[in-house]
Amino acid sequence: MDIIKRGETGVVTARRKKRVKEERKSIFEIYRSPKTIKDYMFYLKDFLNFVYEGEGDIRGDELIDLMKDIDKTDVEDYISHLVDERQLKKTSINKILSALKSLYKEMEKNGFDNPFKYIELFKVGRNIDNILKLSFEDIKKIIGLYKIKGEKEYRNITILYTLFYTGMRSQELLNLKFKHILVREGSYYIKLEQTKSGREQYKSVYGILADKLNEYKNYLQSLYSIDDEEIEEQYVFSSSVKNNTQLSYRALYDLVQNFGKLIGKDISPHNIRHAVATELSINGADLLEIRDFLGHADTRVTEVYINAKSVLEKKVLEKLPSLSSLDDVVSK
């Protein structure tokens, strides 16, 4: 036996573990994108600052210990605080609670109590006005009105095509690199490595968009003398191609706002996602197809686009009887 006795203090083995200890991700970081984690940590620290006394920012190494001592009363007090004192909208409160429920679910998986387990979200209706704010016709108008004067404008219009034809979330678009655009037997696919769920997803690329992305790629390679190997590591949409700097969400939001000004509408990148989903529904895509296209985890989130379709098509109006005969009676 390869055991060495050391006096009366016990025994020590000469064997060592094969794997070298590396810095591991926290239990919260394993399945989620960096942006999601950043948002979740903001809500978590706000919650803990409400519950605990003390000044200064809560350190990362304090989080688990502080979370372990939370009970259901703390949660209920915090919800009352959000409703009565901050007077937040139900949708805003649900966003906070969803983040906290998700974090505590990970705690529960690791053997800790979950005081959020039976906390229900507020029932709210999806805002159909926001869903229907931007249409396919609006996007066509924007494309017709937008003037391409140089590299920046070329990038922006390609962003518009990409958002519409993929339905990608903002962060998914910002993380996209040319190496994520894959080709198999003449068909194009986009690999999404950092999604809202934290899991890899693949999207088929519509033919028109595949052509646009290839043209834009060739344009950048020619303009900056980038070879085929180097271009693969480039962000598709960057703030600086030369430095390969990722475009910020603020910049993306601003350029989409400028698109909206061309048609007199206040829009965000998410409105483009709504527009393509509604268009898919109008053109016969079913609930599961739209769910998979958008990357939703639950069809209940997708159902709003089916409702939007019924509003736009107005087929139910054809079933109403005409009251014109009554008008004739009144006029007599």
Backbone as numpy.savetxt, mean C-alpha at the origin, in Angstrom:
# Nx Ny Nz CAx CAy CAz Cx Cy Cz
33.94 -38.80 25.40 33.08 -37.60 25.40 33.97 -36.35 25.40
33.56 -35.39 24.57 34.39 -34.19 24.42 33.95 -33.15 25.44
34.10 -33.52 26.74 33.69 -32.60 27.81 34.88 -32.36 28.73
35.12 -31.10 29.05 36.24 -30.74 29.91 35.69 -30.30 31.26
36.14 -30.97 32.37 35.70 -30.57 33.71 36.50 -29.39 34.19
35.84 -28.41 34.74 36.51 -27.21 35.27 36.23 -27.09 36.75
37.01 -27.80 37.56 36.85 -27.72 39.02 35.46 -28.17 39.41
34.89 -27.43 40.35 33.56 -27.79 40.84 32.48 -26.90 40.23
32.86 -26.14 39.24 31.89 -25.19 38.66 31.00 -25.82 37.61
31.26 -27.08 37.25 30.43 -27.70 36.25 31.26 -28.17 35.07
30.61 -28.32 33.90 31.31 -28.83 32.72 31.17 -27.85 31.56
32.14 -27.91 30.64 32.12 -27.04 29.46 32.40 -27.89 28.24
31.64 -27.77 27.20 31.89 -28.50 25.96 32.79 -27.69 25.04
33.62 -28.40 24.31 34.53 -27.72 23.37 33.84 -27.43 22.05
32.63 -27.97 21.88 31.91 -27.74 20.62 31.35 -26.32 20.55
31.23 -25.83 19.34 30.65 -24.51 19.13 29.51 -24.60 18.13
28.58 -23.67 18.23 27.47 -23.64 17.29 27.99 -23.33 15.89
27.40 -23.98 14.89 27.84 -23.79 13.51 27.53 -22.39 13.01
26.35 -21.89 13.36 25.92 -20.60 12.83 26.43 -19.45 13.69
26.95 -18.44 13.03 27.39 -17.24 13.74 26.17 -16.38 14.00
26.04 -15.88 15.20 24.90 -15.03 15.54 24.92 -13.75 14.72
23.80 -13.46 14.08 23.68 -12.23 13.30 22.56 -11.38 13.89
22.59 -10.14 13.54 21.52 -9.25 14.00 20.21 -9.66 13.35
19.25 -10.05 14.16 17.98 -10.54 13.62 16.94 -9.45 13.58
16.00 -9.60 12.63 14.88 -8.66 12.56 13.96 -8.90 13.75
13.27 -7.86 14.16 12.32 -8.01 15.25 11.13 -8.81 14.77
10.31 -9.26 15.70 9.14 -10.06 15.34 8.16 -9.26 14.48
8.27 -7.94 14.51 7.37 -7.12 13.73 7.85 -6.91 12.29
9.12 -7.06 12.02 9.70 -6.69 10.73 9.74 -7.81 9.71
9.50 -9.04 10.14 9.74 -10.18 9.27 8.82 -10.19 8.06
7.54 -9.90 8.22 6.59 -10.07 7.14 6.03 -8.76 6.57
6.65 -7.64 6.93 6.07 -6.38 6.49 7.10 -5.47 5.83
6.59 -4.57 4.97 7.47 -3.65 4.27 7.99 -2.59 5.23
9.12 -1.95 4.92 9.68 -0.90 5.79 8.70 0.24 6.03
7.95 0.64 5.00 7.00 1.75 5.18 5.89 1.35 6.15
5.39 0.13 6.03 4.34 -0.33 6.94 4.84 -0.35 8.37
6.05 -0.87 8.56 6.63 -0.91 9.91 6.79 0.49 10.47
7.24 1.42 9.64 7.42 2.80 10.09 6.09 3.39 10.57
5.02 3.17 9.80 3.69 3.66 10.17 3.21 2.99 11.47
3.39 1.67 11.56 2.95 0.93 12.73 3.67 1.41 14.00
4.97 1.65 13.87 5.74 2.09 15.03 5.28 3.48 15.50
4.89 4.32 14.56 4.38 5.65 14.91 3.12 5.52 15.77
2.19 4.65 15.33 0.95 4.46 16.07 1.21 3.79 17.42
2.14 2.84 17.44 2.45 2.13 18.68 3.03 3.08 19.72
3.97 3.91 19.31 4.60 4.82 20.26 3.59 5.86 20.77
2.67 6.27 19.90 1.64 7.21 20.33 0.77 6.56 21.40
0.42 5.31 21.19 -0.39 4.56 22.16 0.34 4.40 23.49
1.60 4.00 23.44 2.37 3.78 24.66 2.63 5.08 25.41
2.84 6.17 24.67 3.02 7.48 25.32 1.76 7.92 26.03
0.60 7.50 25.52 -0.66 7.82 26.18 -0.79 7.04 27.50
-0.36 5.79 27.49 -0.52 4.92 28.65 0.52 5.21 29.74
1.77 5.42 29.33 2.87 5.53 30.28 3.31 6.97 30.51
3.78 7.24 31.73 4.37 8.53 32.04 5.81 8.56 31.55
6.35 9.76 31.46 7.75 9.87 31.04 7.90 10.82 29.87
9.08 11.36 29.74 9.37 12.31 28.66 10.38 11.70 27.70
10.42 12.23 26.52 11.36 11.75 25.52 10.79 10.62 24.69
11.43 10.36 23.57 10.95 9.33 22.66 11.17 7.94 23.25
10.22 7.05 23.01 10.36 5.67 23.48 11.39 4.95 22.62
12.35 4.31 23.27 13.41 3.60 22.56 12.91 2.26 22.04
13.55 1.80 20.98 13.17 0.52 20.40 13.31 -0.64 21.36
14.35 -0.59 22.22 14.57 -1.70 23.15 13.60 -1.70 24.33
12.76 -0.66 24.42 11.75 -0.60 25.49 10.41 -1.19 25.05
10.20 -1.28 23.74 8.86 -1.54 23.21 8.24 -2.83 23.75
8.96 -3.93 23.65 8.37 -5.22 24.04 7.97 -5.22 25.51
8.85 -4.71 26.38 8.53 -4.69 27.81 7.32 -3.82 28.11
7.23 -2.68 27.44 6.08 -1.80 27.65 4.80 -2.43 27.12
4.89 -3.10 25.98 3.71 -3.73 25.39 3.20 -4.87 26.25
4.10 -5.59 26.94 3.71 -6.74 27.75 2.79 -6.35 28.91
2.92 -5.13 29.41 2.16 -4.71 30.60 0.84 -4.01 30.26
0.48 -3.97 28.98 -0.78 -3.34 28.58 -1.95 -4.28 28.85
-3.05 -3.73 29.38 -4.25 -4.55 29.56 -5.43 -3.94 28.80
-6.55 -4.60 28.83 -7.71 -4.18 28.05 -8.22 -2.80 28.47
-8.10 -2.49 29.76 -8.53 -1.16 30.24 -7.72 -0.05 29.59
-6.41 -0.27 29.44 -5.56 0.72 28.76 -6.04 0.94 27.33
-6.40 -0.14 26.67 -6.87 -0.07 25.28 -8.17 0.72 25.19
-9.10 0.41 26.09 -10.40 1.09 26.07 -10.25 2.58 26.38
-9.35 2.91 27.31 -9.10 4.32 27.63 -8.52 5.06 26.43
-7.64 4.39 25.70 -7.01 5.01 24.54 -8.04 5.25 23.43
-8.93 4.29 23.23 -9.97 4.46 22.21 -10.88 5.63 22.58
-11.24 5.73 23.85 -12.06 6.86 24.32 -11.33 8.18 24.09
-10.03 8.17 24.31 -9.21 9.37 24.08 -9.24 9.77 22.61
-9.14 8.80 21.71 -9.16 9.10 20.26 -10.51 9.64 19.82
-11.57 9.10 20.44 -12.93 9.50 20.06 -13.31 10.84 20.68
-13.16 10.96 22.00 -13.68 12.12 22.72 -12.75 13.32 22.74
-11.46 13.08 22.95 -10.53 14.19 23.08 -9.93 14.61 21.73
-9.47 13.66 20.97 -8.91 14.01 19.66 -9.98 14.17 18.59
-11.14 13.56 18.85 -12.28 13.64 17.92 -11.88 13.22 16.50
-11.18 12.09 16.43 -10.77 11.58 15.12 -11.95 10.90 14.42
-11.89 10.85 13.11 -12.90 10.14 12.34 -12.76 8.64 12.58
-13.86 7.93 12.36 -13.84 6.48 12.57 -12.81 5.80 11.67
-12.69 6.30 10.44 -11.72 5.70 9.52 -10.30 5.87 10.03
-10.00 7.02 10.62 -8.66 7.27 11.16 -8.39 6.38 12.38
-9.41 6.24 13.24 -9.26 5.39 14.43 -9.06 3.93 14.00
-9.81 3.50 12.99 -9.67 2.13 12.50 -8.25 1.86 11.97
-7.67 2.87 11.34 -6.31 2.71 10.81 -5.32 2.49 11.96
-5.51 3.25 13.04 -4.64 3.10 14.22 -4.86 1.75 14.88
-6.13 1.39 15.07 -6.44 0.12 15.74 -5.97 -1.08 14.92
-6.09 -0.99 13.60 -5.65 -2.09 12.74 -4.15 -2.33 12.89
-3.40 -1.23 12.97 -1.95 -1.34 13.16 -1.62 -1.99 14.50
-2.28 -1.53 15.55 -2.01 -2.05 16.89 -2.47 -3.51 17.02
-3.60 -3.84 16.42 -4.08 -5.22 16.45 -3.09 -6.14 15.74
-2.55 -5.66 14.65 -1.59 -6.46 13.89 -0.30 -6.70 14.68
0.20 -5.64 15.34 1.42 -5.77 16.14 1.20 -6.71 17.33
0.07 -6.57 17.99 -0.19 -7.43 19.15 -0.50 -8.88 18.74
-0.94 -9.06 17.51 -1.14 -10.42 17.01 0.21 -11.12 16.90
1.24 -10.36 16.48 2.59 -10.93 16.42 3.11 -11.23 17.83
2.77 -10.36 18.78 3.14 -10.61 20.18 2.50 -11.90 20.68
1.23 -12.08 20.33 0.49 -13.26 20.76 1.13 -14.54 20.21
1.60 -14.47 18.97 2.26 -15.63 18.36 3.53 -16.01 19.11
4.10 -15.02 19.80 5.32 -15.25 20.54 5.07 -15.47 22.03
3.80 -15.77 22.39 3.50 -16.20 23.75 3.03 -15.12 24.70
2.78 -13.90 24.20 2.35 -12.81 25.08 0.83 -12.61 24.99
0.27 -11.97 26.01 -1.16 -11.66 26.00 -1.47 -10.63 24.92
-2.70 -10.71 24.40 -3.13 -9.78 23.35 -4.37 -9.03 23.80
-4.21 -7.82 24.38 -5.37 -7.06 24.86 -6.23 -6.50 23.73
-5.73 -6.57 22.49 -6.49 -6.07 21.34 -7.28 -7.17 20.64
-7.17 -8.40 21.13 -7.71 -9.55 20.43 -9.21 -9.42 20.13
-9.96 -8.93 21.09 -11.41 -8.87 20.91 -11.92 -7.43 20.69
-11.01 -6.54 20.37 -11.40 -5.15 20.07 -11.90 -5.08 18.63
-13.12 -4.61 18.45 -13.72 -4.51 17.11 -13.43 -3.15 16.50
-13.28 -3.12 15.20 -13.14 -1.85 14.48 -14.51 -1.20 14.35
-14.53 0.11 14.19 -15.79 0.84 13.96 -16.33 0.50 12.58
-17.63 0.36 12.49 -18.25 0.12 11.19 -18.35 1.44 10.43
-17.78 1.46 9.24 -17.82 2.67 8.41 -18.14 2.27 6.98
-18.72 3.19 6.25 -18.99 2.97 4.83 -17.85 3.51 3.99
-17.53 2.78 2.90 -16.50 3.27 2.00 -17.03 4.50 1.25
-16.18 5.47 1.04 -16.56 6.72 0.39 -16.62 6.54 -1.12
-17.85 6.33 -1.63 -18.01 6.12 -3.06 -17.58 7.35 -3.85
-17.77 8.55 -3.26 -17.34 9.78 -3.95 -15.86 9.72 -4.29
-15.05 9.25 -3.34 -13.61 9.16 -3.57 -13.27 8.06 -4.57
-14.01 6.95 -4.49 -13.80 5.84 -5.42 -14.06 6.30 -6.86
-15.09 7.11 -7.04 -15.50 7.52 -8.38 -14.91 8.86 -8.82
-13.99 9.40 -8.04 -13.46 10.73 -8.34 -12.77 10.79 -9.69
-12.02 9.74 -10.02 -11.23 9.73 -11.25 -11.71 8.59 -12.14
-11.92 8.90 -13.43 -12.40 7.89 -14.36 -11.35 7.60 -15.43
-11.61 6.55 -16.21 -10.76 6.21 -17.34 -10.71 7.37 -18.34
-11.85 8.02 -18.55 -11.90 9.16 -19.47 -11.06 10.32 -18.94
-11.05 10.52 -17.64 -10.22 11.57 -17.04 -8.74 11.30 -17.31
-8.34 10.04 -17.17 -6.94 9.70 -17.38 -6.54 9.92 -18.83
-7.44 9.58 -19.74 -7.17 9.83 -21.16 -7.02 11.33 -21.44
-7.84 12.14 -20.76 -7.73 13.59 -20.91 -6.39 14.10 -20.41
-5.96 13.59 -19.26 -4.67 14.00 -18.69 -3.54 13.68 -19.66
-3.57 12.48 -20.22 -2.51 12.07 -21.16 -2.51 12.98 -22.38
-3.69 13.38 -22.83 -3.78 14.26 -24.00 -3.31 15.68 -23.72
-3.48 16.13 -22.48 -3.14 17.52 -22.12 -1.70 17.68 -21.62
-1.11 16.60 -21.11 0.21 16.70 -20.49 1.30 16.89 -21.54
2.12 17.89 -21.34 3.19 18.22 -22.30 4.52 17.60 -21.82
5.13 16.81 -22.69 6.42 16.19 -22.37 7.54 17.07 -22.94
8.24 17.74 -22.02 9.30 18.66 -22.43 10.70 18.07 -22.25
10.79 17.03 -21.42 12.11 16.46 -21.15 12.02 15.21 -20.32
13.12 14.84 -19.70 13.22 13.59 -18.95 12.20 13.50 -17.81
12.04 14.58 -17.05 11.14 14.57 -15.90 9.70 14.28 -16.32
9.25 14.98 -17.38 7.88 14.79 -17.85 7.68 13.39 -18.43
8.73 12.88 -19.10 8.66 11.52 -19.65 8.50 10.51 -18.52
9.25 10.71 -17.44 9.12 9.85 -16.26 7.71 9.91 -15.69
7.20 11.13 -15.56 5.89 11.32 -14.94 4.77 10.64 -15.71
4.78 10.77 -17.03 3.70 10.17 -17.82 3.81 8.65 -17.80
5.04 8.14 -17.72 5.23 6.69 -17.63 4.73 6.18 -16.28
4.87 7.00 -15.24 4.32 6.67 -13.92 2.80 6.54 -14.01
2.17 7.46 -14.71 0.71 7.44 -14.84 0.26 6.15 -15.53
0.92 5.79 -16.63 0.60 4.55 -17.33 0.78 3.34 -16.39
1.87 3.35 -15.62 2.19 2.21 -14.75 1.18 2.07 -13.61
0.83 3.19 -12.98 -0.16 3.15 -11.91 -1.50 2.63 -12.41
-1.90 3.08 -13.61 -3.21 2.66 -14.12 -3.21 1.20 -14.56
-2.22 0.79 -15.31 -2.24 -0.56 -15.88 -1.80 -1.66 -14.91
-1.32 -1.28 -13.73 -0.97 -2.29 -12.73 -1.81 -2.18 -11.46
-2.37 -0.99 -11.18 -3.11 -0.80 -9.94 -2.21 -0.86 -8.72
-0.91 -0.63 -8.90 0.03 -0.75 -7.79 -0.21 0.32 -6.73
0.12 -0.04 -5.49 0.15 0.95 -4.43 1.39 1.83 -4.61
1.35 3.00 -3.99 2.43 3.98 -4.16 3.80 3.40 -3.82
3.90 2.76 -2.65 5.21 2.26 -2.21 5.71 1.14 -3.11
4.80 0.35 -3.63 5.18 -0.71 -4.57 5.79 -0.11 -5.83
5.21 0.97 -6.30 5.75 1.65 -7.48 7.11 2.27 -7.19
7.25 2.91 -6.03 8.50 3.58 -5.68 9.64 2.58 -5.49
9.34 1.36 -5.05 10.36 0.33 -4.83 10.76 -0.40 -6.10
10.03 -0.17 -7.18 10.22 -0.94 -8.41 11.57 -0.63 -9.07
12.31 -1.70 -9.39 13.55 -1.59 -10.14 13.39 -2.34 -11.47
14.27 -2.04 -12.43 14.14 -2.68 -13.73 14.32 -4.19 -13.63
15.08 -4.66 -12.64 15.27 -6.10 -12.47 13.98 -6.80 -12.05
13.00 -6.03 -11.59 11.72 -6.61 -11.19 10.77 -6.79 -12.36
11.14 -6.29 -13.54 10.32 -6.46 -14.74 10.86 -7.70 -15.46
10.09 -8.76 -15.44 10.53 -10.06 -15.93 9.86 -10.41 -17.26
10.56 -11.18 -18.08 10.03 -11.61 -19.37 10.06 -13.14 -19.44
8.94 -13.73 -19.82 8.86 -15.18 -19.99 8.04 -15.49 -21.23
8.70 -16.09 -22.21 8.06 -16.47 -23.47 7.30 -15.31 -24.09
7.94 -14.15 -24.08 7.35 -12.98 -24.73 6.36 -12.21 -23.88
5.99 -12.72 -22.71 5.05 -12.03 -21.81 5.82 -11.37 -20.68
5.33 -10.22 -20.24 6.01 -9.45 -19.21 5.28 -9.57 -17.87
6.07 -9.59 -16.79 5.54 -9.67 -15.44 6.32 -8.70 -14.55
5.66 -8.22 -13.52 6.33 -7.38 -12.52 6.36 -8.15 -11.20
7.53 -8.23 -10.63 7.70 -8.88 -9.33 7.70 -7.82 -8.25
6.77 -7.91 -7.33 6.68 -6.96 -6.22 7.28 -7.63 -4.99
8.43 -7.15 -4.56 9.12 -7.75 -3.42 8.63 -7.21 -2.09
8.24 -5.93 -2.07 7.82 -5.30 -0.82 6.38 -4.82 -0.98
5.43 -5.64 -0.55 4.02 -5.32 -0.65 3.47 -5.00 0.73
2.21 -4.59 0.77 1.58 -4.25 2.05 1.53 -5.46 2.97
1.33 -6.64 2.38 1.26 -7.86 3.19 2.64 -8.37 3.58
3.68 -7.84 2.92 5.03 -8.30 3.18 5.42 -9.51 2.35
4.49 -10.03 1.54 4.76 -11.20 0.72 5.01 -10.81 -0.73
5.83 -11.59 -1.41 6.09 -11.32 -2.83 4.83 -11.55 -3.65
4.62 -10.70 -4.65 3.50 -10.86 -5.56 3.99 -10.63 -6.98
3.25 -11.18 -7.94 3.59 -11.00 -9.35 2.38 -10.44 -10.08
2.65 -9.52 -11.00 1.59 -8.92 -11.79 1.89 -9.11 -13.27
0.89 -9.54 -14.03 1.04 -9.57 -15.47 1.03 -8.14 -15.99
1.82 -7.87 -17.01 1.93 -6.51 -17.55 1.17 -6.41 -18.86
0.26 -5.47 -18.92 -0.52 -5.21 -20.14 0.43 -4.81 -21.27
0.11 -5.24 -22.49 0.99 -5.01 -23.63 1.41 -3.57 -23.83
0.46 -2.65 -23.72 0.76 -1.23 -23.92 1.78 -0.76 -22.88
1.60 -1.19 -21.63 2.53 -0.77 -20.58 3.91 -1.39 -20.79
3.97 -2.65 -21.23 5.25 -3.29 -21.50 6.04 -2.48 -22.52
5.36 -2.02 -23.57 6.02 -1.20 -24.59 6.51 0.12 -24.01
5.66 0.75 -23.18 6.02 2.04 -22.58 7.25 1.90 -21.67
7.28 0.84 -20.88 8.40 0.64 -19.96 9.69 0.33 -20.71
9.58 -0.45 -21.78 10.78 -0.74 -22.59 11.31 0.51 -23.27
10.40 1.33 -23.79 10.81 2.58 -24.43 11.49 3.51 -23.43
10.93 3.58 -22.23 11.50 4.45 -21.20 12.86 3.94 -20.75
12.98 2.63 -20.63 14.26 2.02 -20.25 15.33 2.32 -21.29
15.00 2.14 -22.56 15.97 2.43 -23.64 16.34 3.90 -23.67
15.37 4.76 -23.36 15.61 6.20 -23.32 16.64 6.54 -22.24
16.46 5.97 -21.04 17.39 6.24 -19.94 18.79 5.68 -20.24
18.82 4.50 -20.82 20.12 3.91 -21.15 20.89 4.75 -22.15
20.17 5.27 -23.11 20.80 6.11 -24.13 21.23 7.45 -23.56
20.35 8.04 -22.73 20.62 9.38 -22.18 21.79 9.36 -21.21
21.91 8.30 -20.40 22.93 8.25 -19.35 24.04 7.23 -19.63
24.02 6.63 -20.82 25.03 5.62 -21.19 25.11 4.50 -20.15
23.95 3.94 -19.81 23.88 2.86 -18.81 23.84 1.53 -19.54
24.71 0.59 -19.17 24.73 -0.70 -19.85 23.61 -1.61 -19.33
23.43 -2.75 -20.00 22.31 -3.64 -19.68 22.38 -4.20 -18.26
23.58 -4.44 -17.78 23.73 -4.99 -16.43 23.45 -3.93 -15.37
23.93 -2.73 -15.59 23.76 -1.65 -14.61 22.31 -1.19 -14.50
21.60 -1.19 -15.62 20.22 -0.68 -15.62 19.31 -1.54 -14.74
19.66 -2.81 -14.58 18.82 -3.72 -13.81 18.67 -3.28 -12.36
19.69 -2.64 -11.80 19.66 -2.20 -10.41 19.11 -0.79 -10.25
18.75 -0.16 -11.34 18.20 1.19 -11.29 16.73 1.17 -10.86
16.34 2.13 -10.03 14.92 2.34 -9.78 14.27 2.76 -11.10
13.11 2.21 -11.40 12.43 2.59 -12.64 12.07 4.07 -12.60
11.59 4.51 -11.45 11.20 5.92 -11.31 12.00 6.53 -10.16
13.03 7.27 -10.50 13.92 7.84 -9.49 13.88 9.36 -9.52
14.37 9.96 -8.45 14.50 11.42 -8.41 15.78 11.85 -9.10
16.77 10.93 -9.15 18.04 11.18 -9.83 18.53 9.87 -10.43
18.48 9.77 -11.75 18.95 8.56 -12.42 20.45 8.39 -12.20
21.18 9.50 -12.26 22.63 9.47 -12.10 23.03 8.86 -10.76
22.31 9.23 -9.70 22.62 8.73 -8.35 21.77 7.54 -7.94
20.86 7.14 -8.83 19.92 6.05 -8.55 19.21 6.27 -7.22
18.65 7.47 -7.06 17.96 7.86 -5.83 16.46 7.59 -5.96
15.92 6.88 -5.00 14.50 6.52 -5.03 13.61 7.76 -4.95
12.59 7.80 -5.77 11.62 8.89 -5.72 10.86 8.82 -4.41
10.59 9.96 -3.78 9.87 9.99 -2.51 8.36 9.96 -2.74
7.62 9.56 -1.70 6.16 9.58 -1.82 5.65 11.00 -2.01
6.28 11.96 -1.35 5.86 13.35 -1.47 5.96 13.82 -2.92
7.06 13.45 -3.59 7.24 13.83 -4.99 6.20 13.15 -5.87
5.92 11.87 -5.58 4.90 11.14 -6.35 3.54 11.78 -6.16
3.21 12.10 -4.92 1.92 12.72 -4.63 1.78 14.06 -5.35
2.83 14.87 -5.33 2.80 16.19 -5.96 2.62 16.09 -7.47
3.30 15.14 -8.10 3.18 15.05 -9.55 1.79 14.55 -9.96
1.19 13.67 -9.15 -0.18 13.23 -9.43 -1.16 14.38 -9.21
-0.90 15.19 -8.18 -1.73 16.39 -7.96 -1.68 17.31 -9.17
-0.50 17.46 -9.76 -0.35 18.30 -10.95 -1.10 17.71 -12.14
-1.15 16.39 -12.23 -1.98 15.76 -13.26 -3.43 16.18 -13.08
-3.89 16.12 -11.82 -5.27 16.45 -11.53 -5.64 17.88 -11.87
-4.69 18.80 -11.71 -4.94 20.20 -12.02 -5.28 20.42 -13.49
-4.78 19.52 -14.34 -5.07 19.64 -15.78 -6.54 19.45 -16.09
-7.24 18.70 -15.22 -8.67 18.45 -15.45 -9.52 19.01 -14.32
-8.89 19.84 -13.46 -9.63 20.49 -12.38 -10.06 19.57 -11.26
-9.23 18.53 -10.95 -9.58 17.61 -9.88 -8.43 17.46 -8.90
-8.79 17.29 -7.62 -7.81 17.07 -6.56 -7.66 15.56 -6.38
-6.56 14.99 -6.89 -6.42 13.54 -6.88 -5.09 13.12 -6.25
-5.04 11.86 -5.84 -3.84 11.26 -5.24 -3.50 10.00 -6.03
-2.33 9.41 -5.80 -2.00 8.16 -6.49 -3.05 7.07 -6.27
-3.67 7.04 -5.09 -4.64 5.99 -4.79 -5.91 6.14 -5.63
-6.22 7.36 -6.07 -7.38 7.55 -6.94 -7.19 6.85 -8.28
-5.95 6.75 -8.73 -5.67 6.04 -9.99 -5.91 4.55 -9.78
-5.55 4.04 -8.62 -5.82 2.64 -8.26 -7.33 2.38 -8.25
-8.08 3.33 -7.68 -9.54 3.21 -7.68 -10.08 3.20 -9.12
-9.51 4.05 -9.97 -10.00 4.19 -11.33 -9.86 2.89 -12.12
-8.71 2.24 -12.02 -8.51 1.00 -12.78 -9.39 -0.12 -12.23
-9.57 -0.17 -10.91 -10.41 -1.21 -10.31 -11.86 -1.05 -10.75
-12.34 0.18 -10.76 -13.71 0.45 -11.20 -13.87 0.12 -12.67
-12.87 0.45 -13.48 -12.92 0.16 -14.91 -12.95 -1.35 -15.15
-12.17 -2.10 -14.38 -12.19 -3.56 -14.50 -13.59 -4.11 -14.19
-14.22 -3.57 -13.15 -15.55 -4.02 -12.76 -16.57 -3.72 -13.86
-16.49 -2.53 -14.43 -17.41 -2.13 -15.50 -17.27 -3.04 -16.71
-16.02 -3.49 -16.97 -15.76 -4.31 -18.15 -15.88 -5.81 -17.90
-16.49 -6.17 -16.77 -16.86 -7.56 -16.57 -15.97 -8.39 -15.67
-14.90 -7.80 -15.10 -14.05 -8.57 -14.18 -14.84 -8.88 -12.92
-14.70 -10.11 -12.42 -15.46 -10.47 -11.22 -14.69 -10.08 -9.96
-15.32 -10.34 -8.83 -14.77 -9.90 -7.54 -13.39 -10.50 -7.28
-13.22 -11.79 -7.55 -11.95 -12.45 -7.28 -10.84 -11.95 -8.20
-11.20 -11.68 -9.46 -10.20 -11.17 -10.41 -9.70 -9.79 -9.97
-10.62 -8.95 -9.53 -10.23 -7.60 -9.09 -9.42 -7.70 -7.79
-9.83 -8.59 -6.89 -9.09 -8.78 -5.64 -7.64 -9.17 -5.93
-7.46 -10.14 -6.81 -6.11 -10.62 -7.12 -5.30 -9.55 -7.85
-5.95 -8.80 -8.73 -5.25 -7.75 -9.47 -4.73 -6.67 -8.52
-5.54 -6.29 -7.54 -5.16 -5.24 -6.60 -4.29 -5.75 -5.46
-4.26 -7.07 -5.26 -3.47 -7.61 -4.17 -4.16 -7.49 -2.83
-5.50 -7.48 -2.82 -6.25 -7.42 -1.56 -6.21 -8.79 -0.88
-6.16 -8.78 0.44 -6.18 -10.03 1.19 -7.61 -10.51 1.41
-8.59 -9.60 1.32 -9.97 -9.92 1.67 -10.89 -9.32 0.61
-11.84 -10.12 0.12 -12.77 -9.64 -0.91 -13.70 -8.55 -0.39
-13.85 -8.45 0.94 -14.72 -7.40 1.49 -14.18 -6.02 1.15
-12.86 -5.91 1.03 -12.26 -4.63 0.65 -12.55 -4.32 -0.82
-12.66 -5.38 -1.61 -12.84 -5.23 -3.06 -14.29 -4.93 -3.44
-15.23 -5.29 -2.57 -16.65 -5.19 -2.91 -17.09 -3.78 -3.27
-16.39 -2.77 -2.77 -16.78 -1.39 -3.03 -16.75 -1.09 -4.53
-15.88 -1.76 -5.28 -15.79 -1.50 -6.72 -16.96 -2.12 -7.47
-17.50 -3.21 -6.93 -18.70 -3.80 -7.51 -19.88 -2.85 -7.28
-19.93 -2.23 -6.08 -20.97 -1.24 -5.79 -20.84 -0.03 -6.70
-19.59 0.39 -6.94 -19.36 1.53 -7.82 -19.84 1.23 -9.23
-19.65 -0.01 -9.66 -20.11 -0.42 -10.99 -21.62 -0.24 -11.12
-22.35 -0.68 -10.11 -23.81 -0.59 -10.16 -24.27 0.86 -10.19
-23.54 1.74 -9.50 -23.87 3.17 -9.53 -23.66 3.75 -10.91
-22.54 3.40 -11.53 -22.20 3.95 -12.84 -23.08 3.42 -13.96
-23.40 2.13 -13.91 -24.16 1.54 -15.01 -25.62 1.97 -15.01
-26.16 2.25 -13.84 -27.54 2.76 -13.71 -28.59 1.84 -14.34
-28.27 0.51 -14.40 -29.23 -0.42 -15.01 -30.54 -0.49 -14.25
-30.45 -0.33 -12.92 -31.66 -0.43 -12.11 -32.67 0.65 -12.50
-32.17 1.80 -13.00 -33.08 2.88 -13.38 -34.00 2.49 -14.53
-33.54 1.55 -15.37 -34.35 1.10 -16.50 -35.57 0.34 -16.05
-35.56 -0.13 -14.82 -36.68 -0.92 -14.30 -37.75 -0.05 -13.64
-37.49 1.26 -13.55 -38.49 2.16 -12.95 -39.55 2.53 -13.98
-40.82 2.61 -13.55 -41.89 3.01 -14.48 -41.82 4.51 -14.75
-42.35 4.91 -15.88 -42.35 6.32 -16.26 -43.53 7.03 -15.62
-43.31 8.25 -15.17 -44.38 9.07 -14.59 -44.86 10.13 -15.57
-44.44 10.01 -16.83 -44.81 11.03 -17.81 -46.32 11.12 -18.00
-47.01 9.99 -17.79 -48.47 10.00 -17.94 -49.12 10.89 -16.90
-48.54 10.96 -15.71 -49.05 11.82 -14.66 -48.88 13.28 -15.04
-47.77 13.60 -15.71 -47.53 14.96 -16.16 -48.62 15.40 -17.12
-49.05 14.46 -17.98 -50.09 14.77 -18.93 -51.40 15.09 -18.21
-51.68 14.32 -17.15 -52.91 14.54 -16.39 -52.89 15.90 -15.73
-51.75 16.28 -15.12 -51.63 17.56 -14.45 -51.78 18.72 -15.43
-51.20 18.56 -16.63 -51.27 19.66 -17.59 -52.68 19.90 -18.08
-53.50 18.84 -18.07 -54.89 19.02 -18.49 -55.73 19.68 -17.41
